[in-house]
């Protein structure tokens, strides 16, 4: 069902949720230590054998994003720290940001991992061959997501709008309506940002076109294989897909809030509240039982196609490329 047409051209809770609601959509650090033990069964399991490896961090910290390279997996936390899973062990990177980190982008070049993480208060933490450096680069706004095709051109978004990094400097992107963004995808030529009130903003290298879906539900994550294969997920189990023309709603068997989507080849992998995980390929949908009831806030893939998901109470899950 097409819901609206494109024009030519992550995460603050907005309301008080019920204190005992298991589907509360606020990011929650919780108080449990999941360590490396298997999590308990939850709604995301569909009472089936888990297909993910549970590599959860031995901490109650909420993990809000991740970056996977051939040499390890980097997870960012709402405690302002970066955690790395490498050679079967976890280690802290000693970033110690004063602000929560909400989004990360990274790449591996000549055996060196480069990454940029953004967070509250305009915080930007950068990893290069010398280590991590943290500073306030993006005004004082809370930034929720970042994506790039290279380290020289990036797009960062948040509740202060959108910024584009070009020629060594951040440039604020003027848009009407002061949209509040939760995530962004960019391949260098096309950028798509999504956020509160169902906002979708698209840039093809120039000005941004801003629209809102009719339901106005929050949109939490966006990913794509190209500008003609874009996936968006959000509240109430909402999944949207575009082939470069109209947006269509894809019906899935959940009303849980969906927090993360990543596209690998022709497949979209989706995660959300209560350990929900799903793979969509063409017209087929496959449940991916997680074995946990944690809320899963982000999903990403390595260049080799290994899928990683992170969430509250230190949840870290890994899915082999053949699933």
Backbone torsions as a table, in degrees:
resi	resn	phi	psi	omega
1	UNK	NA	116.2	177.3
2	UNK	-75.2	134.3	-177.2
3	UNK	-111.2	-25.4	169.1
4	UNK	-170.6	164.3	-174.6
5	UNK	-103.7	149.3	175.4
6	UNK	-70.2	148.8	169.5
7	UNK	-74.6	163.3	-179.6
8	UNK	-60.5	-66.5	-172.7
9	UNK	-44.6	NA	NA
10	UNK	NA	-10.8	150.9
11	UNK	175.9	109.1	178.8
12	UNK	-118.4	136.4	-175.8
13	UNK	-76.1	131.0	-173.1
14	UNK	-94.7	-15.3	-178.1
15	UNK	-141.7	165.9	178.7
16	UNK	-78.6	120.9	179.1
17	UNK	-90.3	160.0	-179.0
18	UNK	-64.1	137.1	-171.8
19	UNK	-61.4	-29.5	-176.6
20	UNK	-108.5	12.0	-176.9
21	UNK	-76.7	124.7	179.6
22	UNK	-77.4	-12.5	179.5
23	UNK	-104.4	18.1	176.6
24	UNK	-53.7	132.5	-173.0
25	UNK	-94.8	6.1	176.9
26	UNK	-78.4	140.4	173.4
27	UNK	-63.7	131.4	-170.2
28	UNK	-133.2	121.5	-179.1
29	UNK	-70.0	-27.4	178.1
30	UNK	66.7	-172.3	-177.5
31	UNK	-137.7	9.9	-177.1
32	UNK	-94.5	149.8	176.3
33	UNK	-105.7	105.7	-176.6
34	UNK	-84.0	-19.3	-176.8
35	UNK	38.8	-137.9	-179.6
36	UNK	-102.0	9.3	-178.7
37	UNK	-76.1	155.6	176.8
38	UNK	-66.7	138.2	178.4
39	UNK	-78.1	163.6	179.0
40	UNK	-74.7	162.5	-179.7
41	UNK	-65.8	144.6	179.9
42	UNK	-147.5	179.2	-177.5
43	UNK	-57.0	-26.4	-179.4
44	UNK	-74.8	-8.1	-174.3
45	UNK	-86.3	-25.3	-175.3
46	UNK	56.1	27.8	178.5
47	UNK	55.8	28.6	-179.8
48	UNK	-113.7	164.1	178.0
49	UNK	-64.2	130.1	180.0
50	UNK	-59.8	142.8	177.1
51	UNK	-106.1	-2.5	179.6
52	UNK	-99.1	149.4	166.7
53	UNK	-82.6	130.0	179.0
54	UNK	-92.7	107.1	-179.2
55	UNK	-116.3	35.0	-169.2
56	UNK	-59.0	145.0	179.2
57	UNK	-68.6	139.0	179.3
58	UNK	-77.0	62.5	-175.9
59	UNK	-160.4	158.2	176.8
60	UNK	-90.1	4.6	-176.1
61	UNK	-65.5	143.6	173.0
62	UNK	-80.6	126.1	175.6
63	UNK	-97.9	125.7	-170.9
64	UNK	-106.9	-10.5	-179.5
65	UNK	-169.7	169.8	-179.1
66	UNK	-155.2	160.6	175.9
67	UNK	-139.0	126.3	-177.3
68	UNK	-111.3	129.6	172.3
69	UNK	-125.4	175.1	179.5
70	UNK	-65.3	-16.2	-176.6
71	UNK	-104.7	4.8	179.2
72	UNK	153.4	178.1	-179.7
73	UNK	-122.5	127.2	-179.6
74	UNK	-104.0	123.1	177.8
75	UNK	-117.0	134.6	178.3
76	UNK	-101.0	146.8	-175.5
77	UNK	-120.4	158.6	176.0
78	UNK	-74.5	-0.1	171.8
79	UNK	-92.6	8.2	179.1
80	UNK	77.0	17.1	-178.9
81	UNK	-113.2	158.3	172.8
82	UNK	-114.9	131.4	180.0
83	UNK	-115.1	138.6	-177.3
84	UNK	-120.7	130.2	173.4
85	UNK	-102.5	115.0	-177.4
86	UNK	-149.6	137.5	178.5
87	UNK	52.2	40.5	173.9
88	UNK	78.9	8.5	-177.8
89	UNK	-135.5	158.1	173.1
90	UNK	-99.9	146.9	170.7
91	UNK	-144.4	152.4	173.1
92	UNK	-90.0	145.0	-178.5
93	UNK	-89.0	-9.8	179.5
94	UNK	74.6	27.4	179.3
95	UNK	-69.3	-47.9	174.7
96	UNK	51.8	47.6	173.8
97	UNK	-63.2	144.3	176.6
98	UNK	-74.3	-9.9	-176.9
99	UNK	-124.3	152.8	174.1
100	UNK	-59.2	144.4	175.0
101	UNK	-102.1	131.9	-170.3
102	UNK	-116.1	-26.2	-177.8
103	UNK	-145.4	149.6	-179.1
104	UNK	-144.5	143.6	171.3
105	UNK	-131.3	145.0	179.6
106	UNK	-154.9	167.0	177.5
107	UNK	-151.6	161.8	178.2
108	UNK	-119.4	125.2	-177.4
109	UNK	-134.8	124.8	177.3
110	UNK	50.2	49.8	176.4
111	UNK	67.7	13.1	178.6
112	UNK	-121.2	133.2	175.8
113	UNK	-87.9	129.4	173.6
114	UNK	-116.4	137.5	-179.4
115	UNK	-150.2	154.3	174.7
116	UNK	-134.4	124.4	177.1
117	UNK	-115.3	143.3	178.3
118	UNK	-121.1	155.3	-177.6
119	UNK	-156.9	-161.8	-178.5
120	UNK	-64.7	155.8	177.0
121	UNK	64.7	24.3	-179.4
122	UNK	71.4	18.8	-177.3
123	UNK	-68.6	137.0	172.8
124	UNK	-130.8	123.7	175.9
125	UNK	-113.2	127.5	-175.1
126	UNK	-117.6	136.2	174.7
127	UNK	-111.4	126.2	171.5
128	UNK	-138.6	-162.4	-176.5
129	UNK	-65.2	-14.9	179.8
130	UNK	-96.3	-7.7	-178.3
131	UNK	116.2	-160.5	-176.4
132	UNK	-95.0	141.0	174.5
133	UNK	-133.8	127.8	-177.0
134	UNK	-116.8	134.4	177.2
135	UNK	-154.0	170.6	175.2
136	UNK	-96.1	107.8	-176.3
137	UNK	-109.9	-20.6	-169.0
138	UNK	-116.4	64.5	179.2
139	UNK	55.3	-140.7	178.4
140	UNK	-120.0	11.2	-175.8
141	UNK	-75.9	150.0	173.6
142	UNK	-76.9	121.7	-179.7
143	UNK	-102.8	136.8	-171.0
144	UNK	-110.6	-27.5	-175.3
145	UNK	-152.1	157.0	179.0
146	UNK	-149.1	144.2	175.2
147	UNK	-152.0	162.9	-174.6
148	UNK	-165.4	161.2	168.3
149	UNK	-99.0	-19.7	176.7
150	UNK	-157.3	165.7	-179.4
151	UNK	-72.1	-8.3	-179.7
152	UNK	-93.7	-15.1	178.0
153	UNK	-136.7	113.3	-177.4
154	UNK	-133.4	159.5	173.7
155	UNK	-128.0	126.4	177.0
156	UNK	-119.3	139.9	-178.3
157	UNK	-134.1	159.2	177.7
158	UNK	-175.4	-158.1	-178.0
159	UNK	-82.6	4.2	171.4
160	UNK	-108.4	15.4	179.5
161	UNK	99.4	-146.0	-176.2
162	UNK	-129.8	146.3	176.9
163	UNK	-129.4	142.0	175.6
164	UNK	-115.4	131.9	-179.5
165	UNK	-99.2	112.3	-178.3
166	UNK	-140.5	137.5	176.9
167	UNK	55.7	38.5	173.9
168	UNK	78.2	12.6	-178.9
169	UNK	-144.3	149.6	176.8
170	UNK	-86.5	134.7	178.8
171	UNK	-120.3	123.3	177.8
172	UNK	-67.1	138.8	-178.8
173	UNK	-101.4	111.1	-178.8
174	UNK	-71.5	130.0	177.0
175	UNK	-142.8	151.0	176.7
176	UNK	-78.8	149.2	173.4
177	UNK	87.0	-1.1	179.9
178	UNK	48.4	56.8	-177.9
179	UNK	-62.9	147.6	178.5
180	UNK	-109.1	111.3	-171.3
181	UNK	-99.1	149.8	177.5
182	UNK	-112.7	-22.3	-176.3
183	UNK	-163.3	163.1	179.4
184	UNK	-148.5	147.3	170.5
185	UNK	-124.9	139.9	178.9
186	UNK	-150.2	139.0	173.9
187	UNK	-114.6	13.8	179.7
188	UNK	97.5	-29.3	177.8
189	UNK	-110.8	-38.5	176.7
190	UNK	-117.6	135.2	175.8
191	UNK	-127.4	137.3	178.5
192	UNK	-129.6	122.6	178.1
193	UNK	-116.7	142.1	-178.7
194	UNK	-131.9	157.9	-178.0
195	UNK	-172.1	-150.4	-175.8
196	UNK	-67.2	157.9	178.5
197	UNK	58.9	27.2	177.1
198	UNK	67.2	26.6	-176.0
199	UNK	-77.5	137.3	172.3
200	UNK	-130.9	122.5	178.5
201	UNK	-119.0	136.2	-175.7
202	UNK	-130.5	134.8	175.3
203	UNK	-130.0	134.5	174.6
204	UNK	-107.7	45.5	178.9
205	UNK	95.6	-9.5	-179.8
206	UNK	-125.2	-133.7	-179.9
207	UNK	-65.1	158.1	178.7
208	UNK	-95.0	139.0	171.3
209	UNK	-103.3	125.5	-173.5
210	UNK	-115.0	128.7	176.1
211	UNK	-137.1	164.0	175.6
212	UNK	-125.3	135.6	176.1
213	UNK	-70.0	152.9	-173.2
214	UNK	-58.3	-36.2	-176.3
215	UNK	-73.8	-20.0	179.4
216	UNK	61.9	19.1	177.0
217	UNK	-73.3	154.3	-179.2
218	UNK	-66.1	135.6	175.5
219	UNK	-106.5	124.6	-167.6
220	UNK	-104.9	-23.7	-174.2
221	UNK	-155.3	149.0	178.2
222	UNK	-140.5	142.7	175.8
223	UNK	-152.5	161.7	-176.6
224	UNK	-160.2	158.0	168.8
225	UNK	-94.3	-22.5	177.4
226	UNK	-168.7	177.6	178.1
227	UNK	-67.2	-8.0	178.3
228	UNK	-111.4	17.3	176.4
229	UNK	-152.8	80.9	-172.4
230	UNK	-116.1	135.2	179.0
231	UNK	-122.3	140.2	178.8
232	UNK	-134.3	141.3	175.0
233	UNK	-130.4	158.6	-178.3
234	UNK	-163.7	-153.5	-177.7
235	UNK	-67.7	161.9	173.9
236	UNK	58.4	30.9	178.5
237	UNK	68.3	22.8	-176.0
238	UNK	-75.6	129.6	173.9
239	UNK	-129.5	125.5	178.0
240	UNK	-118.6	146.2	177.0
241	UNK	-136.6	143.0	175.6
242	UNK	-132.7	137.6	174.1
243	UNK	-100.3	20.8	-179.0
244	UNK	102.6	-7.0	177.6
245	UNK	-114.1	-109.0	-179.3
246	UNK	-82.2	156.8	170.3
247	UNK	-86.9	136.3	176.1
248	UNK	-122.4	142.6	176.1
249	UNK	-86.9	130.9	178.8
250	UNK	-104.0	120.8	-178.3
251	UNK	-76.7	126.9	176.0
252	UNK	-125.8	159.5	-172.3
253	UNK	-87.4	58.8	173.8
254	UNK	-162.8	151.1	170.5
255	UNK	-113.3	9.2	179.4
256	UNK	-69.3	154.6	173.8
257	UNK	-65.7	130.9	177.8
258	UNK	-102.6	128.6	-172.3
259	UNK	-107.0	-28.0	-171.8
260	UNK	-141.5	145.8	173.6
261	UNK	-143.7	140.9	172.1
262	UNK	-138.3	142.4	-178.3
263	UNK	-105.7	127.2	177.3
264	UNK	-126.7	110.5	-176.0
265	UNK	63.1	-122.2	179.9
266	UNK	-99.7	11.1	-175.8
267	UNK	-114.3	144.5	172.6
268	UNK	-111.1	126.4	177.8
269	UNK	-106.6	131.8	-171.2
270	UNK	-129.9	139.2	174.9
271	UNK	-132.8	160.7	-178.8
272	UNK	-163.2	-156.0	-176.7
273	UNK	-64.0	153.0	172.3
274	UNK	59.8	34.1	175.8
275	UNK	74.3	17.3	-179.0
276	UNK	-69.3	135.1	175.7
277	UNK	-148.8	139.4	-173.2
278	UNK	-148.8	145.5	173.1
279	UNK	-116.2	130.5	175.6
280	UNK	-117.4	124.3	177.3
281	UNK	-135.8	115.9	-173.6
282	UNK	56.9	-122.8	-179.9
283	UNK	-98.5	6.1	-176.8
284	UNK	-99.2	140.2	174.9
285	UNK	-122.3	132.2	-178.1
286	UNK	-126.2	121.9	174.6
287	UNK	-67.8	142.1	179.4
288	UNK	-121.6	81.2	-175.5
289	UNK	-54.2	132.2	-175.3
290	UNK	-99.2	-24.7	-175.7
291	UNK	77.6	7.1	179.5
292	UNK	-130.6	160.8	175.0
293	UNK	-112.3	13.4	177.4
294	UNK	-66.4	151.1	167.6
295	UNK	-74.6	130.1	-178.5
296	UNK	-104.7	117.8	-168.6
297	UNK	-100.6	-13.9	-179.5
298	UNK	-155.2	153.1	176.5
299	UNK	-142.8	139.0	-177.0
300	UNK	-149.2	170.3	-177.7
301	UNK	-136.5	148.0	173.1
302	UNK	-81.5	169.9	178.2
303	UNK	-60.8	-25.7	177.9
304	UNK	-85.0	1.3	176.4
305	UNK	90.1	5.8	174.9
306	UNK	-73.8	131.4	-174.3
307	UNK	-99.3	136.8	177.1
308	UNK	-125.0	140.8	175.1
309	UNK	-132.4	143.1	-180.0
310	UNK	-132.9	160.3	179.9
311	UNK	-167.8	-153.8	-175.7
312	UNK	-76.6	164.9	-177.2
313	UNK	53.6	37.0	174.8
314	UNK	71.6	14.2	-175.7
315	UNK	-58.5	127.6	174.0
316	UNK	-141.5	118.8	-176.2
317	UNK	-123.3	146.3	179.7
318	UNK	-129.4	134.9	-178.2
319	UNK	-121.5	129.2	-178.8
320	UNK	-68.2	158.0	-172.1
321	UNK	-67.6	-17.2	-176.3
322	UNK	-91.5	4.2	179.3
323	UNK	-84.5	NA	NA
